[in-house]
Amino acid sequence: MPPTIPPEHDDGDWPVDPGRPLGLRLLALLGALSFVMLGLSSLAPLLHPPQRQPPAWPDRPGAEGRA
């Protein structure tokens, strides 16, 4: 059973939530944006397929280091 308020203290209004301070709101917004950017950056390689590299020819200079 919820606690009852004595009738002399009940003014009939709903309790007012003062909300959160501006610093905490900005911190929460920064955290949410960071979470979204982390998700997008992890999906970015799936959206862009890797570029095809031409095969290395042994007669080209500098081709010895490629495998």
Buried (B, 14 or more C-beta within 10 A) or exposed (E): EEEEEEEEEEEEEEEEEEEEEEEEEEEEEEEEEEEEEEEEEEEEEEEEEEEEEEEEEEEEEEEEEEE
